[in-house]
Amino acid sequence: MFVLIWATLLFSVRGSNAGASVRERQHCPYGFCITLTEREITAEAGLCVVIPCSFTTPDSFIIQHTVWYKCEPNKQRCDDSDIIFDTNKNNRNVQPGFKGRVSLLESDQSQKNCSIVINDLTASDSGSYQLRVKDVQYWNPNGFTFSSRATVFVKDLSQKPTVMIPPLTEGQQTTLTCTAPGLCSGSVPTITWMWRGTGKNDSHITGDIMTENLAVVTQRHSSTLTFNSSAEHHGTNVTCKVSFTGDTTTEETVTLNVTYMKKPGITEDATVKEGDTLNLTCSVESFPPSLITWTKLGLNTNLQNGIDANLQNDTGLSTLIIPNVTAEHSGRYICTAKHVDSTPTVYVDVTVTWFAKILNGSGCVAQSTVLTCGCISQGVPLPSIKWPLMKNHNEYSVITTVSDHTVNSTITLTVKDHSNTAVECVSSNENGEAKEKLTIIQMNMPEQEGPVQHCRPDSAVLPWAVAGVSLSVNVFSIIYVMFLWNVRKKVKPNEADRTYMSLRKIDQSAEYDVIAPHLN
């Protein structure tokens, strides 16, 4: 047991003593032998020091007391004024500054073990230490003083506390442990925790001191700090400060790493014009950093660097760049952040807007005095179609059909002379407008023959020309019935209806607007 205690103190308590020479020094005048394993010992302030020592005496010498002195090295023999320890509790000559700080490693003097431990070291404890043993014989009251001495050098404390940090996870309770350096049975040190957040003042917390007795003369002092880990604790510094007797302090600072993840978010402009660049940035604050991937709804693979897309990844964020976007790039883009055991997602719906344009197939059919014109337009947002040249006509009807991003508007009116009629279709949305003068195709009655008039020589007979004749007859039938009933009302089309008709007649006294819904 003694060997274990001695080894523990030699290599753990004195710190830098481990490098000192352990060659035994023995001197035996008159049969009194003393062995000082280390003649020169270096220790640190605030901790303790062990002076290893053993001795032998003649058989006739019966030990009654053991006395240790500390005096100047040039002093040939220490005297009673230099006593720092005496097994005789009644000895009043022990120096006040050493009382309670010195003890034998082995209390049984018959074991001839004279090793002592000195706690709560200060710089003034540096010096020369000498041993004397006292006999019980009345004729030898002074005993025998060994001439060999041990010299102790006390330097500033360099050892630091040991801070143990378990894995930290957000939302879970955790406990930090700070253990003071040294294994001494001296005064209990003061252990203080200091918490330093980013850009914040220090906050001091005094933890609960725990003392663990390892042996009779060795103790381990530690303090614990318990708290609930959160993302705010990540990257903060925690300092454990240990204060020993004599204003000797030491501290250790550690940085906390908390496993956490905040909700990912997308920074974006969800609406982009055709031909411009789509730029989506997904970011998530987490530790360790999350792996971010991009997908598009309807695609089975992740978006990667290629002809269409460009990914720029950095710690905690990923930017998706798609230049020269088209309508096909509209859709839902999904950002997935993989972190430890969770994979949260966030998405954004992207709309690519493009200019309204008038499609091929738009044009007019004239039969007798009835002129039917159709204008087909596409765009995002959905464009509206106007017939600006119709303001000079008293009667006309308009049927509008909407499908996805396409608007189909058909206007029917009575025109006596088609050759002097110019029809223009204007399609517009927030990105701009498109105008086009439509081709008029003359449809002769079966008994009539004559050339077909064209406004655009490259236009073929419209696929809806025949249907236009039937449509115009039906429309004028409806107009005739409506005006017979003399209906004066205005009905707004149902939002679900995608086809509606507008009838209009202008005279000198009143204006009639009728919009009748039609199912697709």
DOTORNU-702947 format. One record per residue (C-alpha): residue in one letter; y, x, z negated. Coordinates in steps of 0.2 Angstrom, whole numbers, padded with zeros to 4 digits, always signed. Layout:
<keses>
aYXZ;...
</keses>
This chain:
<keses>
m+0000+0000+0000;f+0012+0014-0004;v+0009+0023+0012;l+0013+0007+0022;i+0029+0004+0012;w+0034+0022+0014;a+0031+0023+0033;t+0041+0006+0035;l+0056+0013+0026;l+0055+0030+0034;f+0055+0023+0052;s+0064+0006+0050;v+0077+0008+0036;r+0085+0025+0039;g+0087+0023+0057;s+0091+0040+0063;n+0081+0048+0050;a+0066+0047+0061;g+0071+0062+0070;a+0072+0073+0055;s+0060+0087+0051;v+0045+0081+0040;r+0039+0099+0036;e+0035+0099+0018;r+0044+0111+0006;q+0035+0115-0010;h+0041+0126-0024;c+0029+0129-0040;p+0037+0139-0054;y+0027+0139-0070;g+0015+0126-0063;f+0029+0113-0059;c+0027+0109-0041;i+0038+0097-0031;t+0036+0092-0013;l+0051+0085-0003;t+0045+0079+0014;e+0063+0080+0020;r+0076+0091+0013;e+0090+0085+0024;i+0091+0066+0027;t+0103+0056+0037;a+0107+0038+0033;e+0119+0025+0038;a+0132+0016+0028;g+0128-0002+0022;l+0109+0002+0023;c+0098+0012+0012;v+0090+0029+0011;v+0073+0034+0005;i+0071+0052-0003;p+0052+0055-0001;c+0046+0065-0016;s+0030+0070-0025;f+0027+0082-0039;t+0014+0090-0051;t+0015+0097-0068;p+0004+0108-0080;d-0010+0098-0088;s-0001+0100-0105;f+0014+0091-0098;i+0014+0073-0101;i+0028+0063-0092;q+0039+0052-0102;h+0054+0049-0091;t+0060+0054-0073;v+0078+0057-0070;w+0088+0060-0053;y+0104+0068-0052;k+0118+0069-0038;c+0129+0084-0039;e+0138+0096-0027;p+0127+0108-0018;n+0136+0123-0025;k+0132+0118-0042;q+0117+0127-0048;r+0110+0114-0060;c+0116+0096-0061;d+0120+0090-0079;d+0120+0073-0088;s+0137+0068-0080;d+0128+0068-0063;i+0113+0056-0068;i+0111+0042-0055;f+0094+0036-0061;d+0083+0037-0077;t+0067+0028-0080;n+0074+0027-0098;k+0084+0011-0098;n+0093+0016-0114;n+0101+0031-0105;r+0120+0027-0104;n+0124+0043-0094;v+0120+0035-0077;q+0135+0035-0066;p+0142+0017-0065;g+0143+0017-0046;f+0124+0020-0045;k+0118+0007-0057;g+0107-0006-0049;r+0106+0003-0033;v+0092+0016-0036;s+0074+0012-0039;l+0057+0021-0038;l+0045+0017-0024;e+0031+0018-0036;s+0034+0013-0054;d+0018+0021-0061;q+0024+0038-0066;s+0006+0044-0068;q+0005+0044-0049;k+0017+0059-0049;n+0027+0050-0035;c+0045+0053-0037;s+0052+0045-0021;i+0067+0034-0023;v+0077+0022-0013;i+0096+0020-0014;n+0103+0004-0007;d+0121-0001-0002;l+0125+0016+0005;t+0143+0022+0006;a+0151+0038+0013;s+0152+0044-0005;d+0133+0044-0007;s+0132+0060+0003;g+0127+0075-0007;s+0114+0085-0015;y+0100+0076-0026;q+0089+0084-0039;l+0074+0079-0050;r+0070+0082-0068;v+0055+0076-0078;k+0054+0074-0097;d+0039+0077-0108;v+0034+0067-0123;q+0032+0084-0133;y+0046+0086-0146;w+0047+0104-0143;n+0052+0101-0125;p+0066+0087-0126;n+0074+0093-0110;g+0059+0093-0099;f+0059+0103-0083;t+0072+0102-0068;f+0066+0106-0051;s+0077+0118-0042;s+0073+0111-0024;r+0085+0098-0019;a+0086+0085-0005;t+0103+0083+0004;v+0109+0066+0011;f+0122+0063+0024;v+0129+0046+0026;k+0137+0042+0043;d+0145+0026+0049;l+0134+0011+0053;s+0128+0011+0071;q+0113-0001+0070;k+0116-0019+0076;p+0109-0035+0071;t+0095-0043+0081;v+0098-0060+0089;m+0083-0070+0095;i+0087-0083+0108;p+0073-0095+0113;p+0073-0103+0130;l+0088-0116+0131;t+0087-0132+0140;e+0101-0145+0141;g+0098-0160+0129;q+0086-0151+0118;q+0088-0144+0100;t+0087-0125+0098;t+0089-0112+0085;l+0096-0095+0086;t+0091-0082+0073;c+0101-0066+0068;t+0092-0053+0058;a+0102-0040+0049;p+0098-0021+0052;g+0089-0012+0039;l+0075-0016+0027;c+0083-0014+0010;s+0082-0023-0007;g+0100-0021-0010;s+0115-0033-0010;v+0112-0048+0002;p+0124-0046+0017;t+0135-0059+0023;i+0130-0066+0041;t+0143-0075+0051;w+0141-0083+0068;m+0156-0083+0080;w+0156-0095+0095;r+0167-0090+0110;g+0169-0102+0125;t+0177-0099+0141;g+0196-0099+0139;k+0194-0105+0121;n+0198-0098+0104;d+0184-0091+0093;s+0175-0103+0081;h+0167-0096+0065;i+0151-0103+0058;t+0142-0097+0043;g+0124-0099+0044;d+0111-0101+0031;i+0105-0084+0024;m+0086-0082+0023;t+0078-0067+0014;e+0060-0061+0017;n+0052-0050+0004;l+0041-0038+0014;a+0037-0027-0001;v+0044-0023-0018;v+0059-0013-0012;t+0060-0020+0006;q+0068-0036+0012;r+0073-0043+0029;h+0089-0054+0029;s+0092-0066+0043;s+0102-0082+0047;t+0099-0096+0059;l+0110-0107+0069;t+0104-0124+0075;f+0112-0135+0089;n+0109-0146+0104;s+0110-0136+0120;s+0122-0143+0133;a+0129-0137+0150;e+0145-0133+0141;h+0136-0120+0131;h+0130-0111+0147;g+0139-0094+0149;t+0147-0094+0132;n+0146-0079+0120;v+0139-0080+0103;t+0142-0066+0091;c+0132-0063+0075;k+0142-0052+0062;v+0134-0044+0047;s+0145-0038+0033;f+0138-0026+0020;t+0144-0020+0003;g+0159-0008+0005;d+0167-0017+0020;t+0154-0010+0032;t+0151-0022+0046;t+0141-0023+0062;e+0139-0036+0075;e+0130-0041+0091;t+0136-0053+0105;v+0124-0062+0117;t+0127-0074+0131;l+0119-0090+0132;n+0109-0096+0147;v+0106-0115+0147;t+0095-0123+0160;y+0105-0138+0166;m+0109-0148+0181;k+0124-0159+0185;k+0124-0173+0198;p+0126-0166+0216;g+0141-0172+0226;i+0146-0172+0244;t+0163-0167+0250;e+0166-0174+0267;d+0176-0184+0280;a+0163-0197+0284;t+0173-0202+0300;v+0175-0190+0314;k+0181-0192+0332;e+0169-0188+0346;g+0171-0170+0351;d+0177-0164+0334;t+0167-0154+0321;l+0157-0163+0307;n+0159-0153+0291;l+0149-0159+0276;t+0148-0149+0260;c+0135-0153+0246;s+0137-0144+0229;v+0128-0145+0213;e+0132-0136+0197;s+0116-0130+0189;f+0107-0115+0181;p+0097-0108+0188;p+0105-0112+0205;s+0097-0126+0215;l+0090-0125+0232;i+0100-0137+0243;t+0093-0144+0259;w+0100-0156+0272;t+0091-0170+0281;k+0096-0184+0293;l+0089-0202+0291;g+0076-0204+0304;l+0072-0186+0306;n+0056-0179+0298;t+0062-0161+0296;n+0076-0152+0287;l+0092-0148+0297;q+0092-0129+0301;n+0103-0117+0310;g+0102-0120+0328;i+0111-0126+0344;d+0117-0142+0336;a+0119-0137+0317;n+0125-0123+0307;l+0121-0121+0289;q+0132-0110+0277;n+0123-0108+0260;d+0130-0100+0244;t+0126-0102+0226;g+0126-0120+0221;l+0132-0127+0238;s+0128-0129+0256;t+0139-0133+0271;l+0132-0142+0286;i+0143-0139+0302;i+0140-0148+0318;p+0153-0144+0332;n+0157-0156+0347;v+0149-0171+0339;t+0144-0186+0350;a+0139-0204+0346;e+0121-0198+0342;h+0127-0188+0327;s+0132-0204+0318;g+0120-0209+0304;r+0115-0205+0286;y+0115-0187+0280;i+0105-0183+0264;c+0108-0169+0253;t+0093-0164+0242;a+0095-0152+0227;k+0079-0145+0220;h+0080-0138+0203;v+0066-0134+0191;d+0056-0150+0191;s+0069-0162+0198;t+0075-0166+0215;p+0090-0177+0215;t+0098-0183+0231;v+0115-0189+0237;y+0119-0196+0254;v+0134-0200+0266;d+0135-0211+0281;v+0144-0203+0295;t+0152-0212+0309;v+0157-0204+0325;t+0172-0213+0333;w+0175-0212+0352;f+0188-0219+0364;a+0186-0236+0372;k+0180-0235+0390;i+0177-0248+0403;l+0160-0247+0411;n+0154-0249+0428;g+0149-0267+0432;s+0166-0274+0427;g+0174-0284+0441;c+0179-0301+0448;v+0171-0314+0459;a+0182-0327+0468;q+0174-0343+0475;s+0186-0356+0482;t+0200-0358+0470;v+0190-0351+0455;l+0191-0333+0450;t+0179-0326+0437;c+0181-0309+0430;g+0171-0298+0418;c+0175-0283+0409;i+0162-0272+0399;s+0169-0260+0387;q+0161-0248+0374;g+0169-0238+0359;v+0168-0235+0340;p+0176-0243+0332;l+0172-0259+0342;p+0186-0261+0355;s+0195-0277+0359;i+0198-0283+0377;k+0214-0290+0383;w+0219-0298+0400;p+0238-0294+0401;l+0240-0301+0419;m+0234-0318+0413;k+0251-0322+0405;n+0257-0328+0421;h+0244-0341+0423;n+0244-0358+0415;e+0225-0361+0413;y+0211-0349+0409;s+0195-0348+0398;v+0188-0332+0390;i+0170-0329+0384;t+0167-0314+0373;t+0150-0306+0369;v+0147-0292+0357;s+0132-0281+0356;d+0131-0265+0345;h+0146-0255+0352;t+0148-0265+0368;v+0160-0279+0371;n+0158-0290+0386;s+0173-0302+0390;t+0173-0315+0405;i+0188-0324+0410;t+0189-0339+0422;l+0205-0346+0430;t+0211-0356+0445;v+0219-0346+0458;k+0225-0353+0475;d+0228-0337+0483;h+0216-0323+0478;s+0224-0310+0490;n+0240-0310+0479;t+0231-0309+0462;a+0229-0293+0453;v+0218-0292+0438;e+0218-0279+0425;c+0207-0276+0410;v+0214-0267+0395;s+0201-0261+0382;s+0208-0252+0366;n+0203-0246+0348;e+0211-0235+0335;n+0207-0220+0346;g+0216-0226+0361;e+0215-0238+0376;a+0208-0239+0394;k+0215-0249+0408;e+0207-0253+0424;k+0211-0265+0439;l+0196-0274+0443;t+0188-0277+0460;i+0189-0295+0467;i+0174-0300+0478;q+0176-0315+0489;m+0161-0327+0488;n+0162-0339+0503;m+0154-0356+0503;p+0137-0357+0513;e+0146-0366+0528;q+0159-0353+0529;e+0159-0336+0536;g+0171-0322+0534;p+0173-0305+0528;v+0172-0300+0510;q+0188-0293+0502;h+0187-0278+0491;c+0199-0270+0480;r+0187-0255+0478;p+0177-0251+0493;d+0164-0242+0483;s+0160-0257+0472;a+0144-0266+0476;v+0141-0285+0474;l+0141-0288+0455;p+0124-0292+0448;w+0132-0307+0439;a+0141-0314+0455;v+0129-0328+0457;a+0129-0332+0439;g+0148-0332+0439;v+0148-0347+0451;s+0137-0357+0440;l+0147-0352+0425;s+0164-0357+0432;v+0158-0374+0436;n+0151-0376+0418;v+0167-0369+0411;f+0178-0381+0421;s+0167-0396+0416;i+0170-0391+0398;i+0189-0389+0401;y+0190-0406+0409;v+0181-0415+0395;m+0191-0406+0382;f+0207-0411+0389;l+0202-0429+0392;w+0199-0430+0373;n+0216-0423+0371;v+0210-0411+0357;r+0223-0401+0348;k+0214-0390+0336;k+0210-0371+0333;v+0193-0366+0327;k+0189-0349+0321;p+0172-0342+0326;n+0159-0339+0313;e+0157-0321+0308;a+0139-0321+0313;d+0142-0328+0330;r+0143-0314+0343;t+0148-0325+0357;y+0163-0336+0358;m+0174-0345+0371;s+0193-0347+0371;l+0201-0361+0382;r+0220-0361+0385;k+0232-0372+0394;i+0250-0370+0394;d+0263-0383+0400;q+0281-0387+0397;s+0278-0397+0381;a+0263-0389+0371;e+0250-0375+0370;y+0232-0379+0368;d+0220-0366+0361;v+0201-0371+0359;i+0188-0358+0354;a+0171-0365+0355;p+0156-0355+0347;h+0141-0351+0357;l+0124-0344+0351;n+0117-0329+0359;
</keses>
